[in-house]
């Protein structure tokens, strides 16, 4: 089982220059992603005078997040692996592809990157509200948890198939495109119901800046469960414990 391959890491890893550079890359990638993704929503609100979300607005959000994530993953891939998501990092940890100590560094950097992006958005837009993720009318918290589990499963399964699997061959070249596409597609599916986060850091930044925490736990529990299931399924069934070779972090 992949759970047996979880490694804590060495004490010096947290201060190693490579680890710090990787964490900085995650911070910058997350800042790029959230600034463009959340910024697209704020721009829509400004153009429509905060009117109700329309199908066109949902498509615009999906495209903005897909394009921004493609770039954010690409620019971080050779340094940190381009996780740009605490749930992806958790999936990598479950599969034995990153140590716990390095994961903690990534999580801190990812959360800080999201908060800084939202603060920059609030300042540069003249104090406009940074909308926090929330549930639509008629959608319960556990409905949203299931939505987040399924969507994040699809995301992390895609990450494993295109970036982690040792048998991926040249398919790894298109990993950032595939990852961006699945996030954009999931936003089209779930955006109207719970915002389609799939990423605890993306939800965390707006929640901090707007200080809105209603049902915030949904956007942690769902993505982490979905990521864990995807890692266990892909690693056990398609990679297999016999042929598993933990990859260097910058290959993820």
C-alpha positions in Angstrom: 0.0 0.0 0.0 1.3 3.5 -0.8 0.6 4.5 2.8 3.6 2.5 3.9 5.8 4.6 1.7 5.1 7.9 3.4 8.4 9.4 4.5 8.8 12.0 7.2 12.1 13.4 5.8 15.3 14.5 7.5 15.5 17.4 9.9 17.8 19.3 7.6 15.4 19.1 4.7 13.3 22.0 5.9 16.2 24.4 5.6 17.9 22.9 2.6 18.3 25.4 -0.3 16.6 23.1 -2.8 13.6 22.8 -0.5 13.4 26.5 0.1 13.6 27.2 -3.6 10.9 24.7 -4.3 8.7 26.3 -1.6 9.3 29.8 -3.2 8.4 28.4 -6.6 5.1 27.1 -5.1 4.4 30.5 -3.6 4.9 32.3 -6.9 3.0 29.7 -8.9 0.0 29.9 -6.5 0.2 33.7 -6.5 0.0 33.7 -10.4 -2.9 31.2 -10.3 -5.0 32.9 -7.7 -4.4 36.4 -9.0 -5.7 35.4 -12.4 -8.4 33.0 -11.3 -9.9 35.1 -8.5 -9.2 38.3 -10.5 -11.4 37.0 -13.3 -14.3 36.7 -10.9 -13.8 40.2 -9.6 -13.6 41.6 -13.1 -16.9 39.9 -13.9 -18.5 41.4 -10.9 -17.3 44.8 -11.8 -18.4 44.5 -15.4 -21.9 43.3 -14.4 -22.2 45.5 -11.3 -22.2 42.3 -9.1 -25.1 40.8 -10.9 -25.9 37.1 -10.7 -23.4 34.7 -12.3 -24.4 33.9 -15.9 -23.4 31.0 -18.1 -20.9 33.3 -19.8 -19.4 34.2 -16.5 -19.0 30.5 -15.6 -17.3 29.8 -18.9 -15.0 32.8 -18.4 -14.1 31.6 -14.9 -13.3 28.1 -16.3 -11.1 29.4 -19.0 -9.3 31.8 -16.7 -8.5 29.0 -14.2 -7.6 26.5 -16.9 -5.1 28.9 -18.6 -3.7 30.2 -15.3 -3.2 26.7 -13.9 -1.5 25.6 -17.1 1.0 28.4 -16.7 1.4 28.0 -13.0 2.1 24.3 -13.2 4.5 24.8 -16.2 6.6 27.5 -14.5 7.0 25.5 -11.3 7.4 22.0 -12.8 11.2 22.1 -13.0 11.7 23.5 -9.5 9.0 22.2 -7.2 7.0 19.9 -9.5 4.3 22.5 -10.0 1.8 21.2 -7.4 0.0 24.5 -7.0 -2.5 22.8 -4.7 -2.2 21.4 -1.1 -4.5 18.5 -2.2 -2.0 17.6 -5.0 0.8 17.7 -2.5 -1.2 15.5 -0.2 -1.7 13.0 -3.0 2.0 13.0 -3.7 2.7 12.4 0.0 0.3 9.4 0.1 2.1 7.9 -3.0 5.5 8.3 -1.5 6.6 11.0 -4.0 7.4 13.7 -1.4 8.3 13.8 2.2 6.1 15.1 5.0 8.5 17.9 5.9 8.7 19.1 2.3 4.9 18.8 2.1 4.5 21.1 5.1 6.8 23.7 3.4 4.7 23.5 0.2 1.5 23.9 2.2 2.7 27.0 4.0 4.0 28.5 0.7 0.8 27.7 -1.2 -1.4 29.2 1.5 0.7 32.3 1.7 0.7 32.7 -2.1 -3.0 32.6 -2.2 -3.4 35.2 0.7 -0.9 37.6 -0.9 -2.6 37.3 -4.3 -5.9 38.2 -2.8 -4.4 41.1 -0.9 -2.8 42.4 -4.1 -6.2 42.0 -5.9 -8.0 44.0 -3.1 -5.4 46.7 -3.2 -5.0 47.0 -7.0 -8.8 47.0 -7.6 -9.3 49.9 -5.1 -10.7 47.7 -2.3 -13.1 45.5 -4.2 -14.3 42.4 -2.3 -12.4 39.2 -2.9 -15.3 36.7 -3.1 -15.0 33.7 -0.8 -16.2 30.3 -2.0 -19.7 29.4 -0.9 -22.6 27.0 -1.5 -25.4 27.8 -3.9 -29.0 27.7 -2.8 -30.2 24.2 -2.4 -26.7 22.7 -2.0 -25.9 21.3 1.4 -22.5 21.1 2.9 -22.2 17.3 2.4 -23.5 17.6 -1.2 -20.6 20.0 -1.7 -18.1 17.7 0.0 -19.0 14.9 -2.4 -18.7 17.3 -5.3 -15.2 18.3 -4.1 -14.2 14.7 -3.6 -15.2 13.7 -7.1 -13.7 16.7 -8.8 -10.4 16.6 -6.9 -10.2 12.8 -7.6 -10.3 13.6 -11.3 -7.7 16.3 -10.9 -5.2 14.2 -8.9 -5.8 11.1 -11.0 -4.9 13.2 -14.0 -1.7 14.4 -12.2 -0.7 10.8 -11.5 -1.5 9.6 -15.0 0.3 12.4 -16.8 3.1 13.5 -14.4 3.8 10.8 -11.8 3.4 7.4 -13.6 6.9 6.1 -14.5 5.4 4.7 -17.7 4.1 8.0 -18.9 6.9 8.5 -21.5 6.4 11.6 -23.6 2.9 12.0 -22.2 4.5 14.0 -19.3 5.1 16.9 -21.7 1.4 17.6 -21.9 0.8 17.2 -18.1 0.3 21.0 -17.4 -2.3 21.2 -20.3 -4.2 18.1 -19.1 -4.2 19.4 -15.5 -5.5 22.8 -16.6 -8.1 21.2 -18.8 -9.5 19.0 -16.1 -9.8 22.0 -13.7 -11.6 24.1 -16.3 -14.0 21.2 -17.1 -14.7 20.6 -13.4 -15.5 24.3 -12.9 -18.0 24.1 -15.7 -19.5 21.1 -13.9 -19.4 22.3 -10.3 -19.0 26.0 -10.4 -22.7 26.7 -10.2 -23.1 24.5 -7.1 -20.1 25.2 -4.8 -17.6 27.2 -6.8 -15.6 24.1 -7.7 -12.5 24.8 -5.7 -10.6 21.4 -5.7 -7.8 23.4 -4.0 -7.8 24.4 -0.3 -5.4 27.2 -0.9 -7.6 28.8 -3.6 -10.4 28.8 -1.0 -8.2 30.0 1.9 -6.9 33.2 0.4 -10.3 34.8 -0.3 -11.7 33.5 3.0 -8.8 35.3 4.9 -9.0 38.6 3.0 -12.9 38.7 3.2 -12.9 37.0 6.6 -15.7 34.7 5.5 -15.5 31.2 6.9 -19.0 29.8 6.3 -18.7 26.1 5.3 -15.0 26.7 4.7 -14.2 23.2 6.0 -15.9 21.7 2.9 -13.1 23.0 0.7 -10.5 21.2 2.8 -12.2 17.9 3.6 -13.5 17.2 0.1 -10.2 17.9 -1.8 -8.0 16.0 0.7 -10.3 12.9 0.6 -10.5 13.0 -3.2 -6.7 13.4 -3.6 -6.0 10.6 -1.2 -8.4 8.2 -3.0 -6.9 9.1 -6.4 -3.4 8.5 -5.1 -4.3 5.1 -3.6 -6.2 3.9 -6.6 -3.6 5.0 -9.2 -0.6 3.9 -7.3 -2.0 0.5 -6.3 -3.7 -0.5 -9.5 -1.8 1.2 -12.3 1.7 1.7 -10.9 1.8 -1.2 -8.5 3.9 -1.6 -5.4 6.3 -3.9 -7.2 7.4 -1.5 -9.9 7.0 1.7 -7.9 10.0 4.0 -7.9 9.5 7.2 -6.0 10.2 10.1 -8.4 12.4 13.1 -7.6 10.1 16.0 -6.5 10.9 18.1 -9.6 9.5 15.4 -11.8 6.1 15.7 -10.3 
